[in-house]
Amino acid sequence: MIVKDGLEFHAAELRKMPGIEGWLPARVPEKIANRINTRGKFIATDTAATEIRFVTEAPVLRLSLSALKPEFGPDQLEIRIFYGDFQFQTHWLEPGRVTTIQFNPPGILRNGIREEFLRRGPGIGFAPNVCRVLSQRGGLIYCGIETFGYALRPPERSEKPEKTCLFYGSSITNSTLDGYPSVACGRLGTDLINLGLSGSCHIEPVLADWMASLENWDLAVFELGINMLAESFSPEEFRFRTDHLLDAFTSRHPEKDLVLITVLPSYFRNAFRREPLEKDLDGAFCGILRELYIKYRQRGKLHLLEGDALLDDPRLLGADFLHPKNPGHAVMGLKLAEKLKTLL
């Protein structure tokens, strides 16, 4: 947890960007990000699913934010403000310009709704007095906050979920706030650490070791293979890197549940193609994941989930026949939540 100006930043570190006012909540420390693949260095600055969290009795707030231009889609960065688990407002930030958002906390949550409908028991989800500012894909930059003399503090442990899920994977994992990790964690009432790396999930040992060194999570989900298929990594290299990842996690966290997802359905799968690919790397990678599951399941609490069980209809994919769109992410997230419920 990082605390600055009475705010909690749900990120790995606060990074000062050259020539830019404010602080960027980075998901991966710079010293680790600088040692992975070229695209990964860039994507590690993506603030997707990072949060700014705080509690205050102030009746009006001014929050000053800026942004880096998102890689794809609109030129502006979307942020969402939640109180507890309830979405309150959506705002769009213009890159390179400080935007000050003024808002009044929603009185209906504080005064009009019975407590049992705001939070599903102690530790399930966020307490409704916790203001959460969530970032979409792009770069959120914190510049300052004004509470007009009212006290400001980070949330207490009892005001946050008891459990935290860590996710690592491709752009399918490093998705929007409507992506399957956010849907699953929202359904379960858990916190989310999203370490997906769009187009750059290459499972480098240095990144695997850093992730395994983290202690602030209870369950980890690994969605592996798609990006290494796209870069034509050999099955041998995929096996070596995945083996290292599982060895690091099961060695350090034998008591924690780990979920390994086989490669999700896509155009890499010969069954979908009019003309099959010469090398069936999709099949080879899925086979490797199943073999490594057998190898490591006795050492720790490793579970295998077939990608086809999560994404059970190819029509849930977008027109690129690779990325699920929002309905696909919703289906995947709800299905995954049902699988994880018994583990948590």
N, C-alpha and C positions, 0 to 999 in steps of 0.2 A: 504494500500500500504506500502511495506517495501522497504526502500532505503539503499543500502550499496555499497560503492565504485563507486557511480554514476550510479548504476544499480537499476532497479525496479524488485523486486521479487513478482510475482503474486502467493501469498501463504498466509497462516494464520500467520506463524511465521518462522523465521530462527532458525534451531535447530542444536546445536553442538553435533555431535554423539561421544560417548566415543571412544577414541583411533583412531579417523579418522580425517585426515586433511580436513578442509573446512567446509562448511555450507550446510545443507539440507533444502530446502524449503518445510516445512510441511503444509499439507492441513488443519489439525486439531490441535489446540494447545495441547501441551503435558498434561496440567492440565485437559483438557476435555477428551482426548484420554485415559488417565489412569483410567477413571471411566466407560468405556464401556466394552463390552464383550472381552474375551481373544483374539480372532482372530482380532477383531476390533482395539485393541491396536497396533497390528502389521501392519494392513492394513492402519492405519492412517498415517504411515510413508511413504506410497507409494506416489511418487511424480507425478503420472499420471495427465497430463494436467496442471501441474504447469509450470510457464514460468519465464525466465530471459529476461528482456526487456531493451533496451537502444538505444540511438541515438548518433552517432558520425560521423564526416567527415573523420575519419582516413581511408586512402586507403588500409591499411592492419591491421589485428587484430590478436592477439593471445589470445585465451580463454582457461583457464586451468580448467578441470573438472575431477571429479571422479564419482564412482558409487557404489551402493550396488547391489548385485546379484539379478536379477529379480526372482520372486517366480516360475514362469513357463516359458517355452519356452527357447530361447537362453540363454547362460551363460552371454552374454554381454547386456548392456542397450542401446537401440536405442534412439537417440535424433534427432530432426529435427530442422534445422535453417530456419526461415522464414524472409523475408523482407515484412512488411505489411502482406497482406493476401496470399503472394506468397511463396510457398515452394522453398527453395534455395538449401540446402544440407542435407544429412543424414549421421550421424556418429554413430559408435558403441564404447561404453566405456567399458573397461575391469575393473571389480570390484576390488577394492583395489589398483588401480594404477592410478596416476594422468596422464591424457592425455591432451596434449596441441594441440589445433586445430588452425591452421593458415588459414585464408581465406581473400579474397578480396571481398568487397561488389559488388553486380551485377550492373555494369554500365548501362545495358540496361534499368533497371527500372528508374534510375535517369535521364538518358539523351536521351533515345530512344523511350519511350512510352508516348503517350498523357495522360495528367492528368486524364481525365474523365474515362479512362479505368483502372486506378490504384486503384481507390476508388469510391464507388458508393455514391457520395455526402458527405457533411460534417457529420461526426459522424457515417457513415456506414462503419464498418470495421476499419482496422488499416491503418494509413498513411504509404506509402511505404518506408519511411526513418527509420521506427522503426524496429530494429533487434530483433527478438524473438527466444529464444532457448527453445524448448518444449520437455518435457520428456514423454516417454512412461511409461508403468507400470514398476515399479522398484524404485530405489532410486538415484536421481540425486544429486550430491554434487558439489557446486561451490567452486573453489580454487583460482581464480584470473583472471585478465584481463590485457592486455597490448595494448595500443593504440599508443605508440611511440610518446608521447607528445601531441597528439590531445585531445581536450576537449571531455568529456564523460558525458552524462546526462540521467536521466530517461525520458521517453516520457511525453510530456505535455498532459493535458486532451483533448485538441482538436485533438491530434494525435491518440486517442484511440476511440473505439466505444462509442456511447452515451448510449447504453443500455447494461445491463448485465443480463444473465440468470444463475440462481443457480439450480443445479441438485443434487438430493439425491436419492440413490437407491442401488441396488445390484451390482454384478459384471457386469451385463448388462449395467449399468450406469457407473461404474468404469471400463470402457473399454479402448481400445487403442485410439490413436489419430485418428483412422478411425471409432470410435464408434459413435453411434447415437447422443450423446450430441454435439460432435465436428462437425459432419456433419450438424446438425440443426443450430448451432450457426454460422458456416461458411457460410451457405446459407443465414442466416438472417443478417449477418454482425454485430453480437453482441459479447460481451465478454462472457467467460464461467468460472463459478466457479463449478468445478466438485467435489462433496463430496460423490460420490459413495463409498461404502465399500464392497468389494468383499467378499462374503460368510459371511458377518457380519452386514448386514443391519437389525438391530433388533429394531430400532426406540426407543432407550432408551430416557427417558424424559430429562436427562442431556444434551444429544446431541441435541435433538429437541429444548431445550431452548437456547442453544448456537447458533444454526443456526438461530433461530428466532431473536436473538439479533443483528445479522448482518444487516447493513444498505446499503451495497454497491452492491445491486442488484435491478432489476426492475421486474423480473418475476421468479417464482420458479416452478420446475417440480419435482413431487414425483412419483417414480416407486417403489412400495412397495409390499411386500408379499412373493416373491420367497424364500428369505433366511429364513423367519419364517416358511414357509411351510416345508422347508428342515429340520428344527430343531424341527418340530412337536409342535410348539407353539399352544396353544389353541385359538379358535376364540375369547374367552373372553379377553385374553391377547393382541391379535392383535388389537381388538377393543379399548381397554384401551390406548394402546400406540399410535395408529393412531389418536384417539380422542385428546390426549394430544398434539400431533404435530400440528393438525389443529387448536386447540384452541389457542396455542401459536402464530402461524403465523397469524391467522385472527384477534387476539386481537391486536397484535403489528403493523400489516401492512394491515389494512382494505382497503387501497387504491391500493394495489398491486395485480396483477393477480397471482393466484396459479392454477396449473394444476395437477390434481390427475389422475394417470393412473391405471386402474384396472389390476389385475395380468396378465402378458403376457402369451401367450400360451406356454405350456411345457408338459413334461411327467407327471406332477402332475394332468393334466386334464383328467378326466375319459373318455371323448369322444374319446381320442386318444388311450386308452389302451385296449389290448385284454381282460385283467381281471381288472375290475374296483377296485380302492382302497376302502377299507371298509368305511373310512371316507372321504367325499368329502370336504376336507379343501379348495381346490382351489375355489370351488363354494361358500363356506361359506365366505372366505376372500373377494371375489369379491362382494358378497352381502353386506358385512360390508362397503366396500368402497363406494358403491352406497348410502347406508343409511346415512353415514357420510357426503357425498356430499350434500344430501338434508338438513341435519341438519345445515351445515355451509355456504351454498351458499348465504343466506340472510345477514349474518354478514359481509362478505367480497366479494372479486371478485374471487370466487372459480369456477373452471371449471372441468368437468369430461370428460375423454377421455378413451374409451374402448381399452384395450390392443390389442384386435383382429383387431381394426381399424388401428393400427400401424403395427402390424405383421400379415398380412392378408393371409399368405401362410406358412404352417408349413415347407415347403421345404427351407425356409429362415433360419431355425435352423441348427445348426451343428449336427453331428452324436450323440451327447449326448442328443439330443432332449430337450435342455434347453437354450444353448447360441446361439444367432445369430452369424453367421460368417460375414465377411466384406460385402457381398452383402445384407444380412439382415439388418445390421446396416445402410447401405446406404439408403435402402428403408425406414426404420423407421425414419431416420434423415430427409429425404426429406419430408415425410408425416407429421412429427411433425412440421417442419418449416412452412408448409402451414397452419397448425392449429394455430400456434403462431403468424403468420404474422399479423393477424387482431388485436391481443391483444397488439402487440408492436407498 
